Amino acid sequence: MIDGLHEPFCGSQKKPQTYRKQARQSYLSIAKQKSPKRKKVRKAIRKQWGYVGRISIIWRSCPVHPGLND
């Protein structure tokens, strides 16, 4: 999603930081556990919502939404 938003500005602006690898790694650390404790699951969900929140901030700050302006 971020790659598609950044494509029109390639070269003129720096690509925003997305934490994509960290988000996947933190998800897999819980998903691979046999039966994670509730506290760990809640903490992992909170982390994932944090990553989604960052993406939505980037989405709102982008002046052009490719494919949505048609």
N, C-alpha and C positions, 0 to 999 in steps of 0.2 A: 504494500500500500504506500509506504513512504517512498519507495523507489519510483513508483508511478507519479507521485506528486512532485518529486524532485527533478524528474526527467526534463521538463521544459526549461528549467533554470540551470541545467548542467553547464558548468564552466563559469557562470556568473555568481553563483552562491555556493557556500559550503553545505554539504549534506548534513542534516541534523543527526545528532547522536540518538541511537534507538535502543541500545542495550539488548539487541536481539539474541545474541549468544548467551548472555547472562540469564535472560528470561527463560530460554530453553533449558539451560543447565539447571536452574533452580526448580523448574517444573519436573524434569526427569529425576531429580534427586528424591522427590516425593513419590512420583508415579511408579518408580521401580521398587519402592519399599513394599514388603508383603502386607503389613497392616500398620500404617503410620498412626501415631497418636493424634487425637483431635486438636491439641494445641499446635502441633506441627502442620496439620492440614490447614487450620485457620491462618497460621502465619504465612504459609505458601500462597493461599488464595489472596491474602492481603498484598503480598509482593506482586502477584500477577496483575491485580487491579491497579497497582502503582505503575506498572509498565504500560497498561492500556491507557491510563490517565495521561501519561507522557505523550503517547501517540495522538490522543485526541487534542491535546494542546497544540501539537505540531499541525494537525489537520485544520484546526480553526485559524491558525496564524497564516496558513497558505492562502494567497489571494486568488489562485486559480485551482479549480478542482477539475482535472481532465476527465472528460466523459460525462460529467454532471451538468455542464453548461449547455449541452445540445438542446 
